[in-house]
Amino acid sequence: MKQQIETAIARYLSTLLDAGAAVPEVVLTRPKQKEHGDYACNIAMQLARPLKQAPAAIARQLIDGVAWPQAVTRAEVAGPGFINLFLRQSAEAGVLHTVLQQGAEYGRLPTDTAKPKVNLEFVSANPTGPMHVGHCRGACVGDALANLLLARGFPLQREYYINDAGAQIGVLAESVWLRMRELQGETIDFPDGCYPGDYVVEIARAILREHPFATLAALDDAGRRAVIGPLAVAANMAMIRDDLAALHIQFDHYFSETTLHQSGAVERLIAKLQQDGLVYRGTLPPPKGKEVADYRPVEQLLFRTTRFGDSVDRSLQKQDGTPTYFAADIAYHHDKFQRGFTRQIDIWGADHGGYVSRVQAAVAAVCGLKKQPEVLLVQMVNLMRDGQPVKMSKRAGTFVTLREVVDEVGADAVRFNFLTRRVESQLDFDLEAAKKQSEENPVYYVQYAHARCAAIVRKAAEEGRVLQPATGDTALLTSDEERKLIALLTEYPDMLEKAAARLEPYRVATWLMALAAAWHRFYHKQRVVVEDAALCQARLLLVHAVRQVLANGLAILGVTAPERM
C-alpha cells in the first residue's frame, strides 16, 4: 500500500514539473498521533522552490490531482504543507498473507551480484589473550550487521584480521617463556608489559607437553620466540574461536598479518608507491596535542597521504627499516581490493578514531576507492552488577572476559542487549538485569512475545482451531491494537532497508521492542480463540504473522526465538 501511494504521487509530480526535471523522492512516514492519519508526506514543501508556490497550495493541488488508490479514504493538508492520508480499515492487512506466504524470507532480498561485494571485518582482537567484554560488543554488532546486509541482498564475507606480527607477539612469547621457567621451579620477577593471567600458564603447560624445556632453553632469544610465538598465537586463536562460537559467531575467512609480510606484499606496495611518486624521505613535526621534550625530527620514508585528505603525511618504515603497522594495514586493505571487495566495512574500537582518515586516504591512493573503508567506531561497555562495576577476571588478569559474561547470562541476552543502542553510545550492561525475566529486560520482553504467539497457536490447535489462511477475513481486524500490529508488520522491510543503508543494526532491536510492546497490548485487550469462527481465523492469521516477523527479526540479531518460556 505504501508503495502504491508513493508511486501515485510520483506519477502526478511528473506532470507538474518541467520536462526532464528530476522528480523528488516521495517518502511516506507514519504520524505519531493516529488523528493525523495513517501516513504523512512532506513532498509539497520540497516542491515550493521549483514550483515557486506556497507548500500548502501545492499540497491542495496534489490532493485534488493524484489518482489515489481506493484504499485512501481521505487526504488533507496539515500545518505548513504536510499531506495526511487516511486509509480504510484493514487496507494494509494483506501484509498478513504476504508474511505467511514468504515466511522466513519476508523482508529479505535475493543476493544481488550487481551490488558491490562487501568485506566486513570485525573483532580482529589481538591473539595475545582471551577476548574481553569490549570485543564482545563489536562482535555482536559486526555479526548482526552482516546478517542485515545479507538479508538486503549484499554479497558479503565476514573476515577476521589476525594481528600475528609485531612487537606484541614477541611480548607474548616472552610471557609464555617466563611461565615455563616458573613451572620448572624458578622464581621469576615478571617485568611490566608482560601478559598476566592464568591463560598464559595454560599455554606454557600445553607447549611443554610437545616441546621439552631443555630444547627451548638451548635456543637463543630470537630462535625461542620464533618457536613459542606462533604456538602461543595458535592457542589464543583457538580460544578466541571458541569464545566466538559461544556467541554463535563464525567467520568466513581469517586473514593472517604474517602472510602479508611473508609474501612480500608490504614491500611490493611500498615499491609501487615509490614508482607512483607518492613516497619521499622527509621529517614529520611532533605529534599534535602532545608535548615532546627535546623532540628531534628523524628522516623517514613518508607516504603523501595529504594529497588524499589526510592531515599529515605518514611514515611507512621504522628507523630500523622494517614496515610500520600503517604500511601493513594499507597492504591488507589493498589485498581486500584485489580480492574483489570494492566495499569495505571495518568495525574498530572507539580509541581508533584518529586512524580512520589516514587509512581512507591510503585506500583512496592505492585502490581509487573514496571513503573506504567505512568505519564503525564502537564505544566501550561498562560492565556492572546491581549497579556496581564488575572486578577484573583472574583468568585474564586485567579485564573481564567475553566468555565469563556469555556463560553467566547467555548468548541471547548478551547479543540483544548489546544491540539496543547506537555503537557510538557507551553501554552500561548490568549482569543481574540481563538475567531478569521481566519486561525490564529487553531480550526477555521480545522473546516472551514470540513464546506467547506460539502458546496461542498451541491452545487454538488443542481446541480444534487450526489456521486456514485462505479463509482469514482480514476486514474483521479493525481494533486499534490490530491495526497497530498490521502497520508495524508492513514497515518491517523498510526498517531493514534503512538499517542496512545506515549500517545501524540497533534499529532492528528497537523495532522488535516496539512490535513486542504492540503485541503485548493486543494480548491483554483482545482474545484470539473466540466463539466467532471467522474472527478467530482472522486473529490467528495475525498471530502467525507477528510470530513469523518476530522470529525473522531475532534471526537478524542472531538471537533465538523460543516456543516456550
DOPADO-982701 format. One line per 4 residues: number of its first residue (from 1); for each residue x, y, z of C-alpha. Coordinates in nm, 4 decimals, decimal comma. Each point is the difference from the previous one (the first is absolute). Example, Ala and Ser with C-alpha at 12.3 -4.5 7.8 and 13.67 -1.06 7.14 Angstrom:
1	1,2300:-0,4500:0,7800 ~ 0,1370:0,3440:-0,0660
END
This chain:
1	0,0000:0,0000:0,0000 ~ 0,2796:0,2422:0,0894 ~ 0,1690:-0,0649:-0,3338 ~ -0,3277:0,0466:-0,1871
5	-0,0552:0,3391:0,1590 ~ 0,3578:0,1141:-0,0572 ~ -0,0228:-0,1084:-0,3649 ~ -0,3314:0,1845:-0,0465
9	0,1486:0,3233:0,1372 ~ 0,3166:-0,0357:-0,2100 ~ -0,2064:-0,0450:-0,3172 ~ -0,1896:0,3209:0,0620
13	0,3208:0,1879:0,0826 ~ 0,1342:-0,0786:-0,3467 ~ -0,2905:0,2025:-0,1457 ~ 0,0709:0,2985:0,2254
17	0,3703:0,0312:-0,0678 ~ 0,1701:0,1140:-0,3189 ~ 0,0973:-0,2668:-0,2499 ~ 0,3304:-0,1575:0,0965
21	-0,0117:0,1344:0,3558 ~ 0,0904:-0,2503:0,2726 ~ -0,2989:-0,1237:0,1978 ~ 0,0747:0,0235:0,3740
25	-0,0181:-0,3221:0,1968 ~ -0,3395:-0,0469:0,1606 ~ 0,0262:-0,1245:0,3567 ~ -0,2937:-0,0906:0,2214
29	0,0362:-0,0080:0,3770 ~ -0,2210:-0,1212:0,2807 ~ -0,1475:0,2860:0,2074 ~ 0,0561:-0,0382:0,3727
33	-0,3635:0,0893:0,0750 ~ -0,2748:-0,2058:-0,1614 ~ -0,2232:0,3075:-0,0500 ~ 0,2588:0,1116:-0,2578
37	-0,0798:-0,2980:-0,2187 ~ 0,1771:-0,3164:-0,1084 ~ 0,2708:0,1711:-0,2066 ~ 0,1474:0,3472:-0,0354
41	0,1978:0,1486:-0,2900 ~ 0,2081:0,3206:-0,0174 ~ 0,0519:0,0017:-0,3777 ~ -0,1881:0,3305:-0,0406
45	0,2646:0,1820:0,2049 ~ 0,2753:-0,1451:-0,2183 ~ -0,1778:0,1364:-0,3096 ~ -0,0501:0,3542:0,1297
49	0,3209:0,1376:-0,1516 ~ -0,0120:-0,1687:-0,3472 ~ -0,3736:0,0775:-0,0403 ~ 0,0257:0,3444:0,1653
53	-0,3191:-0,0588:0,1968 ~ -0,0956:-0,0293:0,3632 ~ 0,0271:-0,3600:0,1297 ~ -0,3619:0,0015:0,1202
57	-0,1225:0,0954:-0,3489 ~ 0,2107:-0,2745:-0,1575 ~ -0,1341:-0,2503:0,2549 ~ -0,3620:0,0881:-0,0909
61	0,0854:-0,0380:-0,3691 ~ 0,1503:-0,3425:0,0675 ~ -0,2995:-0,1117:0,2013 ~ -0,2324:0,0939:-0,2872
65	0,2212:-0,1330:-0,2803 ~ 0,1504:-0,3289:0,1203 ~ -0,1803:-0,3187:-0,1046 ~ -0,0109:-0,1402:0,3507
69	-0,0332:-0,3767:0,0516 ~ -0,3488:-0,1032:0,1091 ~ 0,1290:-0,0757:0,3483 ~ 0,0575:0,3746:0,0615
73	-0,3253:0,1323:0,1482 ~ 0,1127:0,3548:0,0779 ~ 0,2926:0,2368:-0,0597 ~ 0,0405:0,3330:0,1726
77	0,2510:0,2844:0,0330 ~ 0,1594:0,0418:0,3399 ~ 0,2311:0,2657:0,1406 ~ 0,2201:0,1836:-0,2510
81	-0,0602:-0,2522:-0,2777 ~ -0,0014:-0,3575:0,1240 ~ -0,2387:-0,2406:-0,1649 ~ -0,1702:-0,2373:0,2444
85	-0,1522:-0,3125:-0,1497 ~ -0,2703:-0,2176:0,1534 ~ -0,0571:-0,3607:-0,1102 ~ -0,3052:-0,2169:0,0236
89	0,0072:-0,2496:0,2824 ~ 0,2042:-0,3151:-0,0730 ~ 0,1354:0,1608:-0,3192 ~ 0,3492:-0,1269:0,0822
93	-0,1017:-0,3320:0,1499 ~ 0,0977:-0,1830:-0,3172 ~ 0,3503:0,0048:0,1460 ~ -0,1068:-0,2867:0,2268
97	-0,0416:-0,2328:-0,2978 ~ 0,3293:0,1271:-0,1446 ~ 0,1814:-0,0828:0,3225 ~ -0,1430:-0,3513:0,0119
101	0,0793:-0,0629:-0,3645 ~ 0,3603:0,1233:0,0261 ~ 0,0698:-0,1314:0,3505 ~ 0,3666:0,0395:0,0971
105	0,0624:0,1873:-0,3283 ~ -0,2344:0,2867:0,0885 ~ 0,2096:0,3170:0,0033 ~ 0,2907:-0,1655:-0,1783
109	0,1272:0,0558:-0,3527 ~ 0,1812:-0,2543:-0,2183 ~ 0,3741:0,0499:-0,0310 ~ 0,0628:0,2677:-0,2616
113	0,3328:-0,0541:-0,1761 ~ -0,0306:0,3493:-0,1489 ~ 0,0501:0,1457:0,3464 ~ 0,3581:0,0597:0,1153
117	0,1642:-0,2972:0,1654 ~ 0,0334:0,0750:0,3721 ~ 0,2851:-0,0959:0,2299 ~ -0,1107:0,0458:0,3606
121	0,2939:-0,0204:0,2384 ~ -0,0766:-0,0042:0,3706 ~ 0,1319:-0,1150:0,3376 ~ 0,3621:-0,0511:-0,1216
125	0,1118:-0,0139:0,3637 ~ 0,3742:-0,0388:0,0521 ~ 0,0795:-0,3721:0,0401 ~ 0,1773:0,0653:0,3284
129	-0,2730:-0,1070:0,2405 ~ -0,3702:-0,0654:0,0489 ~ -0,2588:0,2407:-0,1379 ~ -0,1340:0,2603:0,2419
133	-0,3502:0,1406:0,0334 ~ 0,0883:0,2953:-0,2265 ~ 0,0827:-0,2402:-0,2832 ~ -0,3367:-0,1594:0,0712
137	-0,1924:0,3094:-0,1003 ~ 0,1877:0,0347:-0,3273 ~ -0,0574:-0,3683:-0,0680 ~ -0,3762:0,0290:0,0534
141	-0,0256:0,3139:-0,2126 ~ 0,2094:-0,1480:-0,2803 ~ -0,1869:-0,3286:-0,0192 ~ -0,3425:0,1681:0,0092
145	0,1100:0,2491:-0,2659 ~ 0,1190:-0,2880:-0,2178 ~ -0,3389:-0,1713:0,0383 ~ -0,1745:0,3270:-0,0797
149	0,1964:0,0734:-0,3176 ~ -0,0378:-0,3591:-0,1188 ~ -0,3758:0,0270:0,0580 ~ -0,0094:0,3042:-0,2265
153	0,1770:-0,1761:-0,2846 ~ 0,3634:0,1043:0,0428 ~ 0,2652:-0,2610:-0,0850 ~ 0,2081:0,0003:0,3165
157	0,2910:-0,1703:0,1739 ~ 0,0675:0,0097:0,3743 ~ 0,3728:0,0391:0,0637 ~ 0,2274:-0,0092:0,3049
161	0,3450:0,1611:-0,0291 ~ 0,2540:-0,1804:0,2178 ~ 0,2634:0,2452:0,1248 ~ 0,2637:-0,2719:0,0327
165	0,3004:0,2167:-0,0936 ~ 0,1654:0,2726:0,1996 ~ 0,1357:0,0709:0,3443 ~ -0,3010:-0,1325:0,1897
169	0,0694:-0,3545:-0,1212 ~ 0,3541:0,0242:0,1321 ~ -0,1378:0,1139:0,3369 ~ -0,2437:-0,2933:-0,0032
173	0,2805:-0,2467:-0,0740 ~ 0,2116:0,1460:0,2801 ~ -0,2963:-0,0158:0,2419 ~ -0,0517:-0,3690:-0,0799
177	0,3732:-0,0724:0,0353 ~ 0,0096:0,1619:0,3445 ~ -0,2939:-0,2176:0,1059 ~ 0,1817:-0,3075:-0,1328
181	0,2998:0,0860:0,2138 ~ -0,2288:0,0523:0,2971 ~ -0,1514:-0,3455:-0,0596 ~ 0,3549:-0,1388:0,0245
185	0,0280:0,1406:0,3515 ~ 0,1747:0,3294:-0,0718 ~ -0,1019:0,3137:0,1872 ~ -0,0904:0,2573:-0,2622
189	-0,0444:0,3762:0,0314 ~ -0,2411:0,0852:-0,2785 ~ 0,0875:0,3288:-0,1700 ~ -0,2634:0,2634:-0,0758
193	-0,1566:-0,0552:-0,3408 ~ -0,0124:-0,3783:0,0142 ~ -0,3405:-0,1628:-0,0338 ~ -0,1423:-0,1052:0,3365
197	-0,2816:-0,2485:0,0477 ~ -0,0338:-0,3704:0,0528 ~ -0,0485:-0,0665:-0,3710 ~ 0,3734:0,0640:-0,0568
201	0,0804:-0,2807:0,2446 ~ -0,2376:-0,2311:-0,1882 ~ 0,1729:0,0795:-0,3291 ~ 0,3411:-0,0582:0,1576
205	-0,1072:-0,3426:0,1280 ~ -0,1479:-0,0961:-0,3375 ~ 0,3167:0,0944:-0,1920 ~ 0,2238:-0,1823:0,2468
209	-0,1923:-0,3204:-0,0646 ~ 0,1215:0,0116:-0,3603 ~ 0,3307:0,1879:0,0317 ~ 0,2414:-0,0973:0,2809
213	0,1178:0,2876:0,2167 ~ 0,3669:-0,0864:-0,0549 ~ -0,0435:0,0259:-0,3762 ~ -0,1574:0,3464:0,0275
217	0,2594:0,1134:0,2558 ~ 0,2818:-0,0892:-0,2399 ~ -0,1301:0,2453:-0,2619 ~ 0,0992:0,3649:-0,0138
221	-0,2671:0,2614:0,0753 ~ -0,0961:0,0522:-0,3641 ~ -0,0186:-0,3720:-0,0741 ~ -0,2092:-0,0651:0,3096
225	-0,2433:0,2804:-0,0876 ~ -0,0290:-0,1436:-0,3513 ~ -0,1150:-0,3316:0,1491 ~ -0,2149:0,1174:0,2901
229	-0,1656:0,2992:-0,1704 ~ -0,1978:-0,1863:-0,2714 ~ -0,0963:-0,2774:0,2449 ~ -0,1301:0,2557:0,2514
233	-0,1894:0,1862:-0,2743 ~ -0,1593:-0,3270:-0,1173 ~ -0,1054:-0,0809:0,3573 ~ -0,1536:0,3431:0,0483
237	-0,1768:-0,0089:-0,3370 ~ -0,1515:-0,3382:0,0915 ~ -0,1274:0,1606:0,3207 ~ -0,1334:0,3036:-0,1900
241	-0,1810:-0,2208:-0,2538 ~ -0,1545:-0,1955:0,2846 ~ -0,1131:0,3225:0,1686 ~ -0,1531:0,1219:-0,3268
245	-0,1771:-0,3326:-0,0443 ~ -0,1602:0,0509:0,3421 ~ -0,1510:0,3183:-0,1484 ~ -0,1060:-0,1972:-0,3118
249	0,2461:0,1937:-0,2183 ~ 0,1962:-0,1563:-0,2820 ~ 0,2285:0,1719:-0,2470 ~ 0,0240:-0,0814:-0,3684
253	0,3697:0,0871:-0,0102 ~ 0,2913:0,0509:0,2371 ~ 0,2814:0,2115:-0,1426 ~ 0,3471:-0,0159:0,1554
257	0,2127:0,3167:0,0081 ~ 0,3094:-0,2207:-0,0105 ~ -0,0963:-0,1185:-0,3478 ~ 0,0183:0,3605:-0,1247
261	0,3631:0,0238:0,1061 ~ 0,0971:-0,3498:-0,1074 ~ -0,1470:0,0508:-0,3473 ~ 0,1845:0,3289:-0,0482
265	-0,3294:0,1854:-0,0479 ~ 0,1010:0,2863:0,2293 ~ 0,3318:0,0566:-0,1760 ~ -0,1659:-0,0182:-0,3414
269	-0,2552:0,2576:0,1080 ~ 0,2710:0,2407:0,1198 ~ 0,1872:-0,0512:-0,3277 ~ -0,3159:0,0792:-0,1985
273	-0,0581:0,3172:0,1988 ~ 0,3582:0,1045:-0,0669 ~ -0,0470:-0,0663:-0,3697 ~ -0,3177:0,2117:0,0030
277	0,1840:0,2900:0,1632 ~ -0,2014:-0,0239:0,3216 ~ 0,2955:-0,0702:0,2300 ~ 0,2859:0,2247:0,1084
281	0,2583:0,0245:0,2757 ~ -0,0751:0,2747:0,2474 ~ -0,0738:0,0904:0,3601 ~ -0,3229:0,0459:0,1908
285	-0,0941:0,2638:0,2577 ~ -0,0583:-0,1135:0,3600 ~ -0,3418:-0,1564:0,0697 ~ -0,2754:0,2568:0,0413
289	-0,1356:0,0458:0,3487 ~ 0,3054:-0,1557:0,1645 ~ 0,3020:0,1611:0,1548 ~ 0,3111:-0,1899:-0,1043
293	0,3126:0,1056:0,1870 ~ 0,3093:0,0432:-0,2165 ~ -0,1900:-0,1105:-0,3112 ~ 0,2453:-0,0848:-0,2766
297	-0,1494:-0,0564:-0,3428 ~ 0,1312:-0,3143:-0,1673 ~ 0,0037:-0,0493:-0,3753 ~ -0,2489:-0,2689:-0,0969
301	-0,1613:-0,1556:-0,3056 ~ -0,3282:0,1918:-0,0248 ~ -0,3192:-0,0635:-0,1944 ~ -0,1657:0,3111:-0,1493
305	-0,3396:-0,0700:0,1586 ~ -0,0715:0,3757:0,0218 ~ -0,0676:-0,0098:-0,3739 ~ -0,3008:-0,2176:0,0811
309	-0,1478:0,1849:0,2953 ~ 0,2216:-0,0962:0,2936 ~ 0,1230:0,2681:0,2433 ~ 0,3696:-0,0972:-0,0213
313	0,2084:-0,2404:-0,2055 ~ 0,0597:-0,3402:0,1619 ~ 0,3058:-0,2122:0,0607 ~ 0,0309:-0,3339:-0,1783
317	0,3206:-0,1253:0,1640 ~ 0,1404:-0,0043:0,3507 ~ 0,3543:0,1188:0,0674 ~ 0,1284:-0,3568:-0,0350
321	-0,1453:-0,0185:-0,3524 ~ -0,2860:-0,2383:0,0830 ~ -0,3525:0,0952:-0,1136 ~ -0,2265:0,1894:0,2385
325	-0,3358:-0,1400:0,1063 ~ -0,1572:0,2607:-0,2279 ~ 0,1879:-0,1411:-0,3010 ~ -0,1285:-0,3493:0,0789
329	-0,3524:0,1361:0,0433 ~ 0,0109:0,1643:-0,3431 ~ 0,1211:-0,3262:-0,1528 ~ -0,2819:-0,1853:0,1748
333	-0,2724:0,2283:-0,1348 ~ 0,1617:-0,0135:-0,3416 ~ -0,0150:-0,3795:0,0233 ~ -0,3733:0,0257:0,0691
337	-0,0374:0,2150:-0,3093 ~ 0,1927:-0,2520:-0,2085 ~ -0,2384:-0,2696:0,1232 ~ -0,2883:0,1965:-0,1511
341	-0,1308:0,1797:0,3087 ~ -0,0822:0,3480:-0,1256 ~ -0,1951:0,0711:0,3164 ~ 0,1888:-0,0458:0,3252
345	-0,1538:0,0415:0,3454 ~ 0,2203:-0,0111:0,3091 ~ -0,1202:-0,0062:0,3601 ~ 0,2566:0,1472:0,2376
349	0,0159:0,1099:0,3604 ~ -0,0769:0,3652:0,0690 ~ 0,3647:0,0636:0,0907 ~ 0,0915:-0,0452:-0,3691
353	-0,1949:0,3080:-0,1124 ~ 0,3145:0,1916:-0,0944 ~ 0,1091:-0,2807:-0,2293 ~ -0,3014:0,0134:-0,2347
357	0,0996:0,2925:-0,2228 ~ 0,3518:-0,1275:-0,0669 ~ -0,1212:-0,3463:-0,0997 ~ -0,2693:0,1461:-0,2251
361	0,2595:0,2280:-0,1596 ~ 0,2284:-0,2967:-0,0613 ~ -0,2778:-0,2121:-0,1511 ~ -0,0972:0,2900:-0,2262
365	0,3615:0,0247:-0,1190 ~ 0,0592:-0,3717:-0,0474 ~ -0,3426:-0,1307:-0,1050 ~ -0,1788:0,3064:-0,1324
369	-0,2881:-0,0535:0,2426 ~ -0,1533:0,3014:0,1726 ~ -0,0939:-0,0080:0,3694 ~ 0,1124:-0,3604:0,0292
373	0,0064:-0,1777:0,2321 ~ -0,3243:0,1084:0,1620 ~ 0,0884:-0,0111:0,3683 ~ -0,2323:-0,0546:0,2944
377	0,1588:0,1072:0,3274 ~ -0,1464:-0,2010:0,2863 ~ -0,0027:0,1633:0,3418 ~ 0,1013:-0,1862:0,3128
381	-0,2221:-0,2104:0,2259 ~ -0,0277:0,0689:0,3721 ~ -0,0612:-0,3368:0,1629 ~ -0,2099:0,0247:0,3141
385	-0,1607:-0,2247:0,2598 ~ -0,2928:0,1546:0,1846 ~ 0,1336:0,3412:-0,0947 ~ 0,3578:-0,0625:0,1151
389	0,3030:-0,0472:-0,2312 ~ 0,1058:-0,3624:-0,0468 ~ 0,3535:-0,0843:0,1116 ~ 0,2576:-0,1339:-0,2427
393	0,0387:-0,3661:-0,0813 ~ 0,2654:-0,2184:0,1568 ~ 0,0228:-0,2006:-0,3214 ~ 0,0700:0,3057:-0,2156
397	0,1898:0,1914:0,2643 ~ -0,1073:0,3484:-0,1064 ~ -0,3606:-0,0119:-0,1231 ~ -0,3258:-0,1957:-0,0015
401	-0,0055:-0,2538:-0,2816 ~ -0,2694:-0,0339:-0,2618 ~ -0,0471:-0,3654:0,0903 ~ -0,0673:0,0738:0,3667
405	-0,2821:0,2360:-0,0974 ~ -0,1528:-0,2385:-0,2554 ~ 0,0192:-0,2956:0,2388 ~ -0,1783:0,1980:0,2709
409	-0,2871:0,1659:-0,1876 ~ -0,0186:-0,1916:-0,3299 ~ 0,0745:0,0916:-0,3589 ~ -0,3516:0,1298:-0,0727
413	0,0049:0,2512:0,2858 ~ 0,3473:0,1198:-0,0934 ~ -0,0730:0,0384:-0,3701 ~ -0,3366:0,1725:0,0332
417	0,1001:0,2383:0,2791 ~ 0,3208:0,0966:-0,1785 ~ -0,2054:0,0882:-0,3076 ~ -0,2568:0,2293:0,1612
421	0,2069:0,3179:-0,0316 ~ 0,1983:0,1790:-0,2689 ~ 0,3623:-0,1122:-0,0165 ~ 0,1241:0,3536:0,0702
425	-0,1799:-0,0008:0,3376 ~ 0,1615:-0,1500:0,3072 ~ -0,1856:-0,3002:0,1372 ~ -0,0617:-0,0895:0,3629
429	-0,0649:-0,3746:0,0175 ~ -0,1260:-0,1332:0,3318 ~ 0,0411:-0,3750:0,0370 ~ -0,2847:-0,0362:0,2483
433	-0,2420:0,2055:-0,2104 ~ 0,0858:-0,2133:-0,3048 ~ -0,1153:-0,3119:0,1872 ~ -0,3363:0,1386:0,1125
437	-0,3143:-0,1550:-0,1397 ~ -0,1967:0,3216:-0,0220 ~ -0,0899:0,2718:-0,2468 ~ 0,2982:0,2000:0,1311
441	0,2244:-0,2462:-0,1847 ~ -0,0393:0,0755:-0,3725 ~ 0,1008:-0,3428:-0,1302 ~ -0,2451:-0,1724:0,2339
445	-0,2721:0,2465:-0,1013 ~ 0,0404:-0,0755:-0,3701 ~ 0,0550:-0,3750:0,0357 ~ -0,3030:-0,0237:0,2294
449	-0,2128:0,1615:-0,2715 ~ 0,1053:-0,2761:-0,2389 ~ -0,0646:-0,2693:0,2611 ~ -0,3461:0,1438:0,0680
453	-0,0829:-0,0175:-0,3700 ~ 0,1094:-0,3632:-0,0047 ~ -0,2062:-0,0734:0,3130 ~ -0,3151:0,1429:-0,1620
457	0,0550:-0,2102:-0,3109 ~ 0,0346:-0,3122:0,2198 ~ -0,3127:0,0859:0,2007 ~ -0,1997:0,0599:-0,3169
461	0,1153:-0,3368:-0,1403 ~ -0,1047:-0,1759:0,3208 ~ -0,3505:0,1408:-0,0539 ~ -0,0051:-0,0998:-0,3644
465	0,0623:0,3520:-0,1281 ~ 0,2759:-0,0390:-0,2581 ~ 0,0770:0,2934:-0,2282 ~ -0,1439:-0,0201:-0,3504
469	0,1750:0,2971:-0,1629 ~ -0,2282:0,0118:-0,3011 ~ -0,3058:0,0523:0,2214 ~ 0,1484:0,2706:0,2224
473	-0,2133:0,3117:-0,0550 ~ 0,2365:0,2858:0,0795 ~ -0,2863:0,2522:-0,0231 ~ -0,0971:-0,1145:0,3493
477	0,3244:0,1313:0,1482 ~ -0,1119:0,3527:0,0832 ~ 0,0983:0,0631:0,3626 ~ 0,2711:0,2536:0,0773
481	0,2261:-0,2780:0,1287 ~ -0,0430:-0,2066:-0,3161 ~ 0,0544:0,2945:-0,2319 ~ 0,3159:0,0980:0,1873
485	0,1444:-0,3497:-0,0396 ~ -0,0858:-0,0079:-0,3700 ~ 0,1590:0,3429:-0,0534 ~ 0,3204:-0,1176:0,1697
489	0,0156:-0,3171:-0,2082 ~ -0,0232:0,2032:-0,3209 ~ 0,2964:0,2099:0,1171 ~ 0,2351:-0,2926:0,0592
493	0,1634:-0,0113:-0,3493 ~ 0,0430:0,3805:-0,0061 ~ 0,1508:-0,0090:0,3480 ~ 0,2527:-0,2610:-0,1127
497	0,0855:0,2054:-0,3068 ~ 0,0602:0,3138:0,2055 ~ 0,2028:-0,1892:0,2621 ~ 0,2163:-0,1565:-0,2716
501	0,0511:0,3292:-0,1847 ~ 0,1124:0,1712:0,3209 ~ 0,1969:-0,2980:0,1350 ~ -0,2114:0,0107:0,3174
505	-0,1083:-0,3445:0,1197 ~ -0,1221:0,1540:0,3250 ~ -0,3064:0,1128:-0,1986 ~ -0,1073:-0,3640:-0,0313
509	0,0170:-0,0506:0,3763 ~ -0,1962:0,3163:0,0842 ~ -0,2595:-0,0793:-0,2683 ~ -0,0473:-0,3499:0,1429
513	-0,0543:0,1541:0,3415 ~ -0,2722:0,2216:-0,1505 ~ -0,1634:-0,3001:-0,1683 ~ 0,0150:-0,1968:0,3247
517	-0,1591:0,2912:0,1885 ~ -0,2832:0,0189:-0,2559 ~ -0,0464:-0,3757:0,0228 ~ -0,0186:-0,0060:0,3790
521	-0,2654:0,2777:-0,0112 ~ -0,2013:-0,2036:-0,2487 ~ 0,0414:-0,3121:0,2152 ~ -0,1409:0,1735:0,3082
525	-0,2955:0,1619:-0,1805 ~ -0,1112:-0,2511:-0,2645 ~ -0,0714:-0,3720:0,0094 ~ 0,1002:-0,2145:-0,2950
529	-0,1789:-0,3272:0,0624 ~ -0,3566:0,1359:-0,0006 ~ -0,3421:-0,1465:-0,0838 ~ -0,0213:0,1884:-0,3294
533	0,1807:-0,2393:-0,2359 ~ 0,0691:0,2662:-0,2646 ~ 0,1455:0,2451:0,2520 ~ 0,2067:-0,2796:0,1541
537	0,1458:-0,0831:-0,3415 ~ 0,0817:0,3666:-0,0697 ~ 0,1729:0,0413:0,3343 ~ 0,1867:-0,3280:-0,0386
541	0,1285:0,1347:-0,3306 ~ 0,1228:0,3089:0,1850 ~ 0,1644:-0,2118:0,2721 ~ 0,1847:-0,2162:-0,2528
545	0,1237:0,3095:-0,1850 ~ 0,1231:0,1729:0,3161 ~ 0,1706:-0,3197:0,1113 ~ 0,1740:-0,0359:-0,3377
549	0,1277:0,3565:-0,0127 ~ 0,1225:-0,0132:0,3596 ~ 0,1959:-0,3136:-0,0938 ~ 0,1339:0,1652:-0,3165
553	0,1208:0,3074:0,1876 ~ 0,1565:-0,2015:0,2807 ~ 0,1836:-0,2073:-0,2615 ~ 0,1556:0,3194:-0,1406
557	0,1350:0,0718:0,3487 ~ 0,1175:-0,3599:0,0449 ~ -0,2435:-0,0543:0,2894 ~ -0,2196:-0,3084:0,0413
561	-0,3809:0,0114:-0,0158 ~ -0,1194:-0,2405:0,2732 ~ -0,3333:-0,1804:-0,0289 ~ -0,0416:-0,0261:0,3786
565	0,1211:0,2144:0,2903
END
